Amino acid sequence: MFSESIKMSWQNILNNKMRSFLTTLGIIIGVTAIISLITIVQGLQAEITGRFAELGAGKIAVQAYGTPLKQGLSDNDIENISRIENVAGVSPNLTFISSVARDGEVLENVHIEGKNHTFFRYNPNLVSRGRAFNILDMESKNKICIINQAVAQKLFFGEDPVGRKMQIGGTTYEVKGILNEDATSDVMSLMAGTGSDYRIIIPYTTAMGMAGIGSVSSLEIYVSDTGKTDEVIDETELVLNQTFNFKDGSYRIINLDSLLETMNTMNDMMTAVLAGIASIALLVGGIGIMNMMLVSVSERTSEIGLRKALGAEPVSIQVQFLIESIFLSLLGGFLGLILGLLISWVACIAIGMAFRISYLAIFLGVGFSAAVGIIFGWAPARKASMLNPIDALRSL
């Protein structure tokens, strides 16, 4: 009897193809929206949090705003921080904008960064060709640089830049290496953004002289034991308080691990909001299914009356219409699943990120569509099962 109800439900859907398609359209749109939105957003979030996780593991970022009496951190202050227990290294960070030139070709608004040898020790994949800085480059304030691919193509087109010379702010520098565009570097640069396609790294001691400053306002601390990050932060605060005479607002310490946890929490909240918004389309689709089933009950009144007159139980009538409603919603869910994954795949290719199937999105989309079929199909199915066979047969 149950198999017969399934056959009859499916046959009724096939007999009204256009109406069935229009009925399931709301479900298709809703499931497509849920799967595509959540998949794309989670993919973007995974890319961003992945980069922060790679950059932030075992690192503490310090922003030294200074006081009217003392601006930034001196070499002696940096040395005091580096002597803190469980501090594996300290990397100062200087950034400024300058012009670069070679053989009459000039590039304006180039992002210049000052780094030390420690920075490259903890970012071993940052240089694709050539060499990174060493401690002698820091002590001798060598006029050397590492350029990115954009600068190399613009100033050294068709040549190998390594070993050649160029001018930065009117001073001649020798190119020692090429940056790997796929590798990540420091979090502070990632958060601030460069604002330029052109990027050059020079020794931070050289950068200080070039910028005419005697201190740095930003640095990264590399922690050897991540389980003792809080202790390192406490010791760093003690050093900075002594450096700036306990002046409020003179510095800021960012625990990058805590920042990552905050980002993950925000990502979960955003996913929930997107799922809620997209579910509105499923609600509309469910109303469409209920409306179509109510119309179907009205059109098939005589059929229902005839079946009841022949001995069909009310429960079998109810099951038939409920199965038909579930079929419609699952059909819409299946089509929405395919369309949502297709849109997500195309969007990921266009954005340039890896395509990751979100099983949460699939579960929400297909699960909601099945629930919609049951919830919004129950009332019409109940109405059909409660029809009086005598009243139904009068329409014959």
C-alpha positions, 0 to 999 in steps of 0.5 A: 500500500505504501509503495502504491502511494509513492507511485501515485504521488510521483505520477501526479508530479509528472502529470503536472510538470510545469506546475511542479517545477514552479512550485519547487522553484522557491526551494531551489532558490533557497537551497542554492542560496544557502549552499552557495553563500555559506560555501563561498563565505566559508572558503574566504574565511578559511583562506583568511584565517589560514593565513593568520594562523600561519602568521600568528602561531607563536607570535606577539605583535607590539605597537609602540606609540610612545610618549612626548618624551620618548618616541618608539623603541630604541635598539636597547629597548629591543635588546631588553625584550629579546632577553625575556625568557621564552622569546626566541627572537624579535623582528622590528618593522618599519614601513614607508613610501618612496620612489625607486628608479633604474635606467630612467624608469621610475616607480612612485609610491613603492612600499618599502619595509625594513626587516631584520635577519630574524624575520627571514629566519621565521619566514624561510619561504619568503625569498624565492631566489637569491638570499635573505638578510643576515646579521652582518647586513644589520650591523653594517647597514648594507644598501641591499634589497629584496624586491617582489615580482612586480618591481622585477618585471617593471624595472628588470624586464627580461633580466635577472634582477639578482646582483643588479643595482637600482635606486631607492629614494636616490640611493643605490641598492643592490638586489639580493633576492626576489620575494615569493608571491605565494608566501605570507609574511608578517601579520601587521603588514597583512592587516594594514595592507600595502596600498601598492603592488610594488614591495621592497624589503631592506635592512631595518637599520638601513631603513631607519637611516633612510627615514631619518628616525632613531626608533621603531614603533612596530615589532613582532616577538617570536615565542619559543614555547607557545604555552607560555605566551601569557608569561611573555606578554606579562614580561613584555608589558613590564619592559614597555612600562619601564621604557615609557614610564608607565604612561597609559596608551603608550603601547599596544600588545596584540596576542595573535592567537587570541586574535585568531580565536576572535576571528573564528567566533565572528566567522561562526556568527556570520555563517549563522546569519547567512544561513538564516537569511537564505532560509527565508527563501526556503520558507517562501518555497514551503508556502508555495508547496502548501499552496500547490498541495491545497489546490491539488486537493481541491482539484482531486476531490472526486478522486479522493472521494472515490478512493474512500468509497472503495475502502481507502483509509484516511491515513493512506490518503494523508500519506499519499499527499504528504509523500507528494509534498516531500517529493517536491521539496526533495526534488527542489533540494537536489536541484538546488544542491547541484546549482549551489555547488556549481555557482560556488565552484565558479565563484571560487575559480573567479576569486582565485581560491580553493574550492571546499565543499561545505558539508554544513551547507549541504546538510542545512540546505537538504535538511531544511528542504526535507523539513519544509516538505513535511511541515508545509505538506502536512496541512493539505494532506490532513485536509485531504484525509478528512474529506467526507466521501459523500461530499467528495463524490457529489463533484462527479 
